[in-house]
Amino acid sequence: MLKGKTFLCIIAARGGSKGIKGKNIYPVAGKPMISYIADAIEEAEFFDDCILTTDSKEIAAVVLSRNITTRLRPAELATDTAAIADVVVDVLENVKHYDYVCLTSPCTPLLIGKDFFNAAVKLVDADADMCVSVTECPSPYTGLICGKDNEMSGFGQYYGMRRQYFRKQYYLNNGIYMGKWKVFENKENYYTQLKTLAAIIPRERSVDIDTAADIIFAEHLLRGAENGK
């Protein structure tokens, strides 16, 4: 509980992965990937409950000793085409009501408890509908499109402009989607129709693992953080 409000955390971790086999429990710096997000949730110290939604008993076994409840999702919600909004609703239909819900995944293992806590404080204090984690783009030259024969479009707008004159731009880092229960229950469009806030996460904690190269980078950052203690 935080500021008198209750919070449910949902970890979405499907067993299948087309990129890295067994990605959600793939060893990263000596630990199954899902262990890192479980650590962060425990460090946050305000979640009233945490539920893992998965189709994999192997993933569930990794968090068995944690204060995390597992829901084995129906087969139709464990496919490549299943919508994450439907996966969340499946969880909400089988638990008691909470004021706020936070959706996260094992694929952002560098997040820490403070990231979740700060997002929750921002959300409650502003009485916003949603708060999502974002990271500043490393380059302002975004939105470029390569078409047929790699012909570029959308680039001329930047001609002659110095990068220091650009407004900061951000991207969703896939780590924290936190909002009021009704937003998830009703599958509302929080991108354009609701009051949505940004929780800005530094780049060194925003690795979203999808490839083997991402794992190497995450391990480098984790070891650097450990050596800096």
N, C-alpha and C positions, 0 to 999 in steps of 0.2 A: 504494500500500500504506500502511496505517496500523496501527500497533501489531502488526505482523506478520500482518495480515489483508488479503486481497485484495478489491477492490471493482470492481464493474461498474456503470456508469451507463447507463441507458436513457432516451433522449428519445423520447417518443411524440408524433408530429406528423402527424396525418392531413391530407390535402389538402382534403377537403370541409369546409365550415362553413356552417351555416344562418344564423348571425348575421352575422358579418363575413366577406365573401368573401376567401379567401386569408389568413385570420387569422394563421396561424403565421408568415407572412413579411410581414405587413402592416407598413408603416413606422411605427415608434414613435420619436419624437424623432430622425428621420433615419436609423434603422437598422432592418433587418428584425427583427421581434420575436424570432425564434429566436436571433439573434446575442447577445442579452443572457444567455440561459441558458447558451449555449456559453461566454461569457466567465466566468460564475460557476463553471462546471465546471472550466475551466482554472485559475482563481484558487484553487480548493480544493486542487489539487496532490497529491491522494492517490488519485484514481481510476486504476486500472490500465488500464482500457479504457472507451470510451464508444461506444455504438451508437445511431444514429438509426433508429427504425422508422417508416416512412412509406410511402404509396402514391404520393407526388408527387416526380417528378424535379426540379421547380422548387424544392421545399423542400430536397432533397438537394444541389442546386447551391449553395445559400447557404453550406453548411458544408463544401464540397468541399475548401477549403484548410485546414480544421481537422484536428486529430488525432481525427477522428470517423469511424467506419465506418457506412455506410448499409446497412440491410436493407430492401429493397422488400418489403413484406408482401403476402401473398396477398389477392386481391380480397375474399374472404369476411371478412377481418379489417379491411377498410377501409370498412365500412358504418356507418350510424348506430347499428345495433343490436349491433355487435360488442362483446364484453366486453373491457375492458382487461386482465383477467387472462389471457385467451386470447392477446392480443397479446404480452404479456410471455413467456408460455410458448413462443410461436413463436420468440422471440429466444433463450431459454435452450436450446432444442433444437438450436440451430445455432452455439453458441459453447462454449468450454471452461468448466470449472467455476470459479466464484469463491466466496469465503466469504460475501460480502454483495452485495446488489443494491440499487440506488437507482433508483426510477422518478420521472421529472420530466417537465415539458412546457414549451413556449415561453410558455404563457399566464401565467406568473408572472415577468415580466421584471425585477422589482426585487430578486429574491433575489441574494445575493452569495456568494462562495466560502466565507466564514466560516460561513454558515448551514448549508451542507452539511458542512463540517468539524466544527462543533460537534455536529451530529446524529450523525455517525459516531463521534465520541469517546464520546458519551453511550451509544450503542448497544453499542459494544465493551466499555466499562468495566463496564456493568451486565449484560453477557451477555444482553441482552434479545432478543426475537424480532423486534421492529419498533420503529421510531421514525418518527413522522409529524409534519409541521409543522402547527402550529396558531397561531391568533392570538386574543387576548382580544377578546371581543365588546364593541363600543362601548357597548352598553346592556344592562343586566341583564334588561330586560323582553322576554325571548325566549320562544318557544314559544306565541305567541298565534295563534289560528286564527280566520279569518273564514269563516263558513259562508254559508248561504242568506241573501240580502238583506244581506250583510255583517255579519250578527250575530256578535258576538265571543264566543269562549269561551276558557277558560284564563287569563282576565285577573283574575278576582276574587281569586286567590291572592296578588296583589300589593297589594291594597287596604291603604292606610295604612302601607306599608313604605317606609322611606327607602332610596335606592339604595346608600348606603354600607354597609348591613347585609347586602347580598347577597353570596353567595360569587361569586368570579370565574368566569365562564363563557368557554368557548373554542369556536372553530369550525375545522374543517379548511380550510386555505387553498389546498389543491390543489397545493402546491409540491414537497414532499419526502415520498416513501414509501420508506423505507429499511429493509431487513431481511435476515434470513438467506436464503440461496439457497433452502432447502427450503420456506420460507413461500410464495415465488412459484411455485416448481416445482409444489407440491402445491395451490396456490390455497387456502391455509388462511385461515380467518376470523380475522384479527388484531384485529378490533374487540372481540370478546367472549371468544375462546378462548385467546388467547396473551398473553404479557407484552409489552405495547406502551407505549412511552414517548412523551412529547410533546416536540417541539423548538419552543419558543415563539419566534415570529418577530414583531417589532414591526409595528404596523399599516402603517407607511410603506413596508414591504418586502413587503406581503402582498396587493397588488392582483392579483386573478385576472381576467384580461381576457376578457370575454364580450360586451360591448357597446361602441358608439362612445364612450359616456360614460366607460367604464373606461379607454379609450385616452387620452382627454383628461386624466383624473386621473393616470394613470401618467406622462404627459409632464410634467405639472406637478411631480410629485415628482422625476422624473429631473433636470429643470432646476434644481430647488431643491438637490438633492444635488450637482450639478455646481458650482453657485455657492457652495456651502458648503465646497468643497475649498480 
